[in-house]
Amino acid sequence: MRALEGLRLLDLTHIVSGPYASMILADLGTETIKIEPPGHGEATRRLLANDPDNSWQGMGAYFLALNRNKKSVALDLKQAEGLALFYELVKTADIVLDNFSSGVTGRLKIDYPHLAAINPRIITCSISGFGNDGPDADRPAYDIVAQALGGTMSLTGEADGPPSRIGVPIGDQAAGMMAAIGILSAVLARAQTGQGQHVDIAMLDTQISLLTYMATMHFLSGQVPQRTGSAHFVHIPYDIFRCRDGYLILAVVTDQFWANLMAALPLRELDTEENRV
């Protein structure tokens, strides 16, 4: 038995951040029902779907990667019939997850106040660029926007190059992971109180949380951390090195690692206290 078996999640999400969150929860056992618009379904179903090397049964790799272990139903929530059917699903659901722009759920009458009136135990979670309220709530955001404003791009890339986007959509995926954590916390809280709640996840907030000691160092010193490529700003050698037959990664973070490296090269004569800085 998986940890979350017995919980039903209604998944209103699209693209990456929300599907990543619901995928995590589906892997843990939730019955996840993906609510898609009639016709072509969620937008990423069609992405790469015509590429035979990157599709399967009419679904592209993009969609397949983020939507395993999910059921699917087509509902038009802008129509009275579709909304009524969705409300019926809410009666037996535990979680409703969306990543619409701020304000959309309210206009569609599927926000927490509307759904809690139907099912007081419901847990809702919204993922957006800047949260459900505040001065930037209405601004849209994609992964690269969150990475840029959140500071991770300024730390990524070579020292003499421009800020770079991280190779995976960490702006989306970090928000998805935080959403999963928030939902799990709400499930535990509900077990104690019997009441659901709303979880508000902002992509910008989650990116800033990833800065950890980089942010702390900035607040302590006033200095802006700089890009160092793959190198570490404290440990040496800690980098990628080009060799005749490929690349070598070294991550020497203790004196013992240094001694082991010098013995392996072999360069034991460099294993001195002076070099163990």
Backbone hydrogen bonds in HBPLUS format (Angstrom, degrees):
<---DONOR---> <-ACCEPTOR-->    atom                        ^
c    i                          cat <-CA-CA->   ^        H-A-AA   ^      H-
h    n   atom  resd res      DA  || num        DHA   H-A  angle D-A-AA Bond
n    s   type  num  typ     dist DA aas  dist angle  dist       angle   num
A0005-GLU N   A0002-ARG O   3.21 MM   3  5.61 171.3  2.22 119.9 121.0     1
A0004-LEU N   A0028-LEU O   2.79 MM  24  5.49 168.6  1.80 152.2 148.2     2
A0007-LEU N   A0004-LEU O   3.20 MM   3  5.94 155.8  2.26 143.0 143.9     3
A0031-GLU N   A0007-LEU O   2.79 MM  24  6.14 166.9  1.81 168.0 168.1     4
A0094-ASP N   A0008-ARG O   2.87 MM  86  5.29 166.6  1.89 143.2 146.7     5
A0095-ILE N   A0008-ARG O   3.11 MM  87  6.44 152.2  2.19 155.9 158.5     6
A0009-LEU N   A0031-GLU O   2.82 MM  22  6.02 166.4  1.84 149.9 153.4     7
A0033-ILE N   A0009-LEU O   2.86 MM  24  6.22 166.8  1.88 171.0 174.9     8
A0010-LEU N   A0095-ILE O   2.82 MM  85  6.18 165.0  1.85 153.7 156.0     9
A0097-LEU N   A0010-LEU O   2.96 MM  87  6.32 165.5  1.99 167.0 170.3    10
A0011-ASP N   A0033-ILE O   2.82 MM  22  5.80 170.4  1.83 144.3 147.6    11
A0035-ILE N   A0011-ASP O   2.80 MM  24  5.79 165.7  1.82 146.5 151.1    12
A0012-LEU N   A0097-LEU O   2.81 MM  85  5.84 163.6  1.84 168.7 172.1    13
A0020-TYR N   A0016-VAL O   2.80 MM   4  5.78 153.0  1.87 162.6 169.8    14
A0021-ALA N   A0017-SER O   3.20 MM   4  6.47 153.3  2.28 141.5 148.1    15
A0021-ALA N   A0018-GLY O   3.03 MM   3  5.11 114.3  2.48  99.3 114.8    16
A0022-SER N   A0018-GLY O   2.93 MM   4  6.24 168.5  1.94 164.3 166.4    17
A0023-MET N   A0019-PRO O   2.87 MM   4  5.86 142.1  2.01 137.3 147.7    18
A0024-ILE N   A0020-TYR O   3.13 MM   4  6.36 155.8  2.19 144.1 149.2    19
A0025-LEU N   A0021-ALA O   3.19 MM   4  6.53 162.9  2.22 150.9 154.9    20
A0026-ALA N   A0022-SER O   2.80 MM   4  5.93 147.9  1.90 140.5 150.2    21
A0027-ASP N   A0023-MET O   2.84 MM   4  6.03 157.2  1.90 150.6 156.2    22
A0028-LEU N   A0024-ILE O   3.16 MM   4  6.45 134.7  2.38 135.9 147.9    23
A0030-THR N   A0025-LEU O   3.12 MM   5  5.85 167.6  2.14 144.2 140.4    24
A0029-GLY N   A0026-ALA O   2.97 MM   3  5.06 156.5  2.02 102.9 110.5    25
A0071-LYS N   A0032-THR O   2.80 MM  39  6.06 171.1  1.81 171.4 169.0    26
A0034-LYS N   A0071-LYS O   2.80 MM  37  5.86 172.2  1.80 131.4 133.6    27
A0073-VAL N   A0034-LYS O   2.90 MM  39  6.23 156.1  1.96 167.8 165.5    28
A0036-GLU N   A0073-VAL O   2.91 MM  37  6.16 167.6  1.93 153.8 158.0    29
A0075-LEU N   A0036-GLU O   2.93 MM  39  6.12 145.6  2.05 151.9 163.0    30
A0045-ARG N   A0042-GLU O   2.99 MM   3  5.76 161.0  2.03 125.2 131.3    31
A0046-ARG N   A0043-ALA O   3.27 MM   3  6.11 149.7  2.37 119.8 124.2    32
A0047-LEU N   A0044-THR O   3.20 MM   3  4.86 137.8  2.38  90.9 102.7    33
A0049-ALA N   A0046-ARG O   3.15 MM   3  4.96 162.7  2.18 108.4 112.1    34
A0051-ASP N   A0048-LEU O   3.03 MM   3  5.21 163.5  2.05 111.7 116.4    35
A0054-ASN N   A0051-ASP O   2.93 MM   3  5.35 154.1  1.99 115.7 124.0    36
A0061-ALA N   A0054-ASN O   2.77 MM   7  5.29 139.6  1.93 156.1 147.2    37
A0056-TRP N   A0059-MET O   2.81 MM   3  5.32 153.2  1.88 146.8 154.9    38
A0059-MET N   A0056-TRP O   2.98 MM   3  5.32 160.6  2.02 114.7 121.2    39
A0064-LEU N   A0060-GLY O   3.00 MM   4  6.25 169.5  2.01 157.8 161.2    40
A0065-ALA N   A0061-ALA O   2.92 MM   4  5.89 153.9  1.98 148.8 153.7    41
A0066-LEU N   A0063-PHE O   3.22 MM   3  5.63 144.8  2.35 108.5 117.3    42
A0079-GLN N   A0076-ASP O   3.12 MM   3  5.68 165.5  2.14 116.2 120.6    43
A0083-LEU N   A0079-GLN O   2.94 MM   4  6.18 162.5  1.98 160.4 165.8    44
A0084-ALA N   A0080-ALA O   2.92 MM   4  6.06 155.9  1.97 147.1 153.8    45
A0085-LEU N   A0081-GLU O   3.03 MM   4  6.27 157.0  2.09 148.6 154.2    46
A0086-PHE N   A0082-GLY O   2.99 MM   4  6.22 151.0  2.08 142.9 151.3    47
A0087-TYR N   A0083-LEU O   2.92 MM   4  6.21 156.7  1.98 149.5 155.3    48
A0088-GLU N   A0084-ALA O   3.12 MM   4  6.43 145.1  2.24 140.9 149.9    49
A0089-LEU N   A0085-LEU O   3.15 MM   4  6.53 149.6  2.25 143.7 151.1    50
A0089-LEU N   A0086-PHE O   3.03 MM   3  5.09 117.1  2.44  96.7 112.0    51
A0090-VAL N   A0086-PHE O   2.95 MM   4  6.30 148.9  2.04 148.7 158.3    52
A0091-LYS N   A0087-TYR O   3.25 MM   4  6.55 140.0  2.42 141.9 150.2    53
A0092-THR N   A0089-LEU O   3.15 MM   3  5.72 145.2  2.28 112.2 120.3    54
A0093-ALA N   A0090-VAL O   3.14 MM   3  4.85 162.7  2.17 101.1 106.4    55
A0123-ILE N   A0094-ASP O   2.90 MM  29  6.06 148.5  2.00 137.3 147.4    56
A0096-VAL N   A0123-ILE O   2.81 MM  27  6.29 148.3  1.91 155.9 163.4    57
A0125-CYS N   A0096-VAL O   2.90 MM  29  6.36 147.1  2.01 160.4 165.2    58
A0098-ASP N   A0125-CYS O   2.91 MM  27  6.36 157.9  1.96 162.9 170.1    59
A0127-ILE N   A0098-ASP O   2.91 MM  29  6.34 149.2  2.00 142.1 152.2    60
A0104-VAL N   A0101-SER O   3.19 MM   3  5.95 168.1  2.21 141.7 144.5    61
A0107-ARG N   A0103-GLY O   3.16 MM   4  6.42 159.1  2.21 149.0 154.3    62
A0108-LEU N   A0104-VAL O   2.96 MM   4  6.21 150.5  2.05 152.7 161.4    63
A0109-LYS N   A0105-THR O   2.97 MM   4  5.92 110.4  2.47 132.5 148.5    64
A0110-ILE N   A0105-THR O   2.82 MM   5  4.99 169.8  1.83 152.5 153.3    65
A0109-LYS N   A0106-GLY O   3.13 MM   3  4.93 149.4  2.23  95.9 105.3    66
A0115-LEU N   A0111-ASP O   3.02 MM   4  6.22 167.6  2.04 161.4 165.5    67
A0116-ALA N   A0112-TYR O   2.73 MM   4  5.68 162.0  1.76 162.0 166.0    68
A0117-ALA N   A0113-PRO O   3.30 MM   4  6.29 139.3  2.47 133.6 142.0    69
A0118-ILE N   A0115-LEU O   3.04 MM   3  5.17 136.7  2.23  98.9 111.0    70
A0119-ASN N   A0115-LEU O   2.86 MM   4  6.14 158.1  1.91 151.5 158.5    71
A0122-ILE N   A0119-ASN O   2.97 MM   3  5.52 166.5  1.99 125.6 127.8    72
A0196-GLY N   A0120-PRO O   3.01 MM  76  6.10 162.1  2.04 150.0 144.6    73
A0124-THR N   A0197-GLN O   3.04 MM  73  6.45 154.3  2.11 147.2 155.4    74
A0199-VAL N   A0124-THR O   2.76 MM  75  6.14 150.6  1.84 145.5 155.6    75
A0126-SER N   A0199-VAL O   2.93 MM  73  6.39 157.1  1.98 168.7 174.4    76
A0201-ILE N   A0126-SER O   2.86 MM  75  6.02 171.5  1.87 176.5 174.6    77
A0128-SER N   A0201-ILE O   2.98 MM  73  6.43 157.2  2.03 161.3 167.9    78
A0203-MET N   A0128-SER O   2.81 MM  75  6.16 155.5  1.87 151.4 159.9    79
A0204-LEU N   A0129-GLY O   3.08 MM  75  6.08 163.4  2.11 157.5 158.2    80
A0137-ALA N   A0134-GLY O   3.30 MM   3  5.41 170.2  2.31 112.9 114.5    81
A0139-ARG N   A0136-ASP O   2.99 MM   3  5.43 163.7  2.01 118.8 124.2    82
A0145-VAL N   A0142-TYR O   2.97 MM   3  5.37 126.8  2.26 110.9 125.1    83
A0146-ALA N   A0142-TYR O   3.13 MM   4  6.50 159.5  2.18 159.2 165.3    84
A0147-GLN N   A0143-ASP O   2.94 MM   4  6.24 160.8  1.98 156.6 162.6    85
A0148-ALA N   A0144-ILE O   2.96 MM   4  6.03 153.6  2.03 138.6 145.7    86
A0149-LEU N   A0145-VAL O   2.93 MM   4  6.09 179.0  1.93 158.9 159.0    87
A0150-GLY N   A0146-ALA O   2.80 MM   4  5.52 145.2  1.92 139.2 149.6    88
A0153-MET N   A0147-GLN O   3.25 MM   6  5.59 164.3  2.28 131.9 128.3    89
A0155-LEU N   A0152-THR O   3.20 MM   3  5.29 144.2  2.33  98.6 108.8    90
A0156-THR N   A0153-MET O   3.14 MM   3  5.03 159.9  2.18 102.3 108.6    91
A0164-SER N   A0156-THR O   2.98 MM   8  5.29 136.1  2.18 140.5 144.2    92
A0229-GLY N   A0157-GLY O   2.86 MM  72  4.86 134.8  2.07 152.3 138.1    93
A0161-GLY N   A0158-GLU O   3.02 MM   3  5.08 164.9  2.04 112.2 114.9    94
A0170-ILE N   A0168-VAL O   2.69 MM   2  5.57 133.9  1.89 114.9  99.4    95
A0172-ASP N   A0169-PRO O   3.05 MM   3  5.53 125.6  2.36 109.9 121.9    96
A0173-GLN N   A0169-PRO O   2.87 MM   4  6.10 173.9  1.87 158.5 160.5    97
A0174-ALA N   A0170-ILE O   2.87 MM   4  5.49 160.7  1.91 134.4 140.2    98
A0176-GLY N   A0172-ASP O   2.95 MM   4  6.26 151.3  2.04 147.2 156.1    99
A0177-MET N   A0173-GLN O   2.88 MM   4  6.17 156.4  1.93 150.8 156.3   100
A0178-MET N   A0174-ALA O   2.95 MM   4  6.17 163.7  1.98 150.8 155.1   101
A0179-ALA N   A0175-ALA O   2.88 MM   4  6.06 148.5  1.98 143.5 152.7   102
A0180-ALA N   A0176-GLY O   3.01 MM   4  6.30 155.6  2.07 146.3 152.2   103
A0181-ILE N   A0177-MET O   2.99 MM   4  6.31 157.8  2.04 149.7 155.7   104
A0182-GLY N   A0178-MET O   2.82 MM   4  6.02 160.3  1.85 148.7 154.5   105
A0183-ILE N   A0179-ALA O   2.87 MM   4  6.07 158.6  1.91 151.6 157.1   106
A0184-LEU N   A0180-ALA O   2.99 MM   4  6.18 162.0  2.02 148.0 152.8   107
A0185-SER N   A0181-ILE O   2.96 MM   4  6.21 153.9  2.03 148.3 155.5   108
A0186-ALA N   A0182-GLY O   2.98 MM   4  6.25 151.5  2.06 144.1 151.9   109
A0187-VAL N   A0183-ILE O   2.89 MM   4  6.21 147.6  2.00 149.3 158.6   110
A0188-LEU N   A0184-LEU O   3.08 MM   4  6.39 155.6  2.14 146.5 151.9   111
A0189-ALA N   A0185-SER O   2.93 MM   4  6.21 156.5  1.98 147.1 154.1   112
A0190-ARG N   A0186-ALA O   2.87 MM   4  6.04 153.2  1.94 144.3 151.4   113
A0191-ALA N   A0187-VAL O   3.15 MM   4  6.41 143.3  2.29 140.2 149.2   114
A0192-GLN N   A0189-ALA O   3.04 MM   3  5.33 139.4  2.21 102.7 114.0   115
A0193-THR N   A0189-ALA O   2.96 MM   4  6.23 152.5  2.03 151.1 159.8   116
A0194-GLY N   A0190-ARG O   2.64 MM   4  4.74 151.9  1.72 132.0 139.5   117
A0206-THR N   A0202-ALA O   3.13 MM   4  6.47 162.4  2.17 155.5 159.7   118
A0207-GLN N   A0203-MET O   3.06 MM   4  6.30 151.8  2.14 147.8 155.3   119
A0208-ILE N   A0204-LEU O   3.03 MM   4  6.30 164.2  2.05 156.3 159.8   120
A0209-SER N   A0205-ASP O   3.02 MM   4  6.28 149.4  2.12 145.9 154.5   121
A0210-LEU N   A0207-GLN O   3.02 MM   3  5.30 141.8  2.17 104.3 115.1   122
A0211-LEU N   A0208-ILE O   3.07 MM   3  5.50 159.0  2.11 112.4 118.9   123
A0214-MET N   A0211-LEU O   2.84 MM   3  5.33 140.2  2.00 158.5 150.5   124
A0215-ALA N   A0212-THR O   3.08 MM   3  5.65 125.7  2.39 112.9 124.2   125
A0216-THR N   A0212-THR O   3.20 MM   4  6.56 159.3  2.24 147.1 153.4   126
A0217-MET N   A0213-TYR O   2.88 MM   4  5.96 163.3  1.91 146.9 150.6   127
A0218-HIS N   A0214-MET O   3.16 MM   4  6.35 150.0  2.25 138.3 146.2   128
A0219-PHE N   A0215-ALA O   3.00 MM   4  6.32 160.3  2.04 154.6 159.0   129
A0220-LEU N   A0216-THR O   2.97 MM   4  6.18 148.4  2.07 148.6 157.8   130
A0221-SER N   A0217-MET O   2.91 MM   4  5.93 162.5  1.94 149.9 154.2   131
A0222-GLY N   A0218-HIS O   2.65 MM   4  4.96 145.9  1.76 136.9 146.5   132
A0231-ALA N   A0228-THR O   3.06 MM   3  5.44 146.5  2.18 138.5 135.8   133
A0252-VAL N   A0237-PRO O   2.95 MM  15  5.68 170.7  1.95 163.0 166.0   134
A0239-ASP N   A0250-LEU O   2.96 MM  11  5.69 131.9  2.20 143.1 157.6   135
A0250-LEU N   A0239-ASP O   3.10 MM  11  5.69 168.4  2.12 166.5 170.2   136
A0241-PHE N   A0248-LEU O   2.76 MM   7  5.08 164.5  1.78 152.1 157.7   137
A0248-LEU N   A0241-PHE O   2.76 MM   7  5.08 160.4  1.80 149.3 156.3   138
A0243-CYS N   A0246-GLY O   2.70 MM   3  5.21 168.1  1.71 161.4 159.5   139
A0246-GLY N   A0243-CYS O   3.40 MM   3  5.21 172.9  2.41 103.4 104.9   140
A0258-TRP N   A0254-THR O   3.11 MM   4  6.47 154.1  2.18 146.4 153.4   141
A0259-ALA N   A0255-ASP O   2.95 MM   4  6.27 159.2  1.99 150.4 155.5   142
A0260-ASN N   A0256-GLN O   2.90 MM   4  6.12 158.7  1.94 149.9 155.9   143
A0261-LEU N   A0257-PHE O   2.90 MM   4  6.12 152.7  1.97 146.6 154.1   144
A0262-MET N   A0258-TRP O   2.93 MM   4  6.20 164.4  1.96 155.0 158.6   145
A0263-ALA N   A0259-ALA O   3.02 MM   4  6.19 151.0  2.11 144.6 152.4   146
A0264-ALA N   A0260-ASN O   2.98 MM   4  6.14 145.3  2.10 141.7 151.1   147
A0265-LEU N   A0261-LEU O   3.06 MM   4  6.22 144.4  2.19 151.8 159.7   148
A0267-LEU N   A0262-MET O   2.46 MM   5  4.59 167.9  1.48 146.7 151.5   149
A0270-LEU N   A0267-LEU O   2.88 MM   3  5.75 164.1  1.91 126.7 131.8   150
A0271-ASP N   A0268-ARG O   2.97 MM   3  5.24 160.8  2.01 110.8 117.2   151
A0272-THR N   A0270-LEU O   2.88 MM   2  5.59 131.0  2.12 107.8  92.7   152
A0275-ASN N   A0272-THR O   3.10 MM   3  5.38 130.8  2.36 101.8 113.8   153
A0276-ARG N   A0273-GLU O   3.08 MM   3  5.06 150.0  2.17  99.5 108.9   154
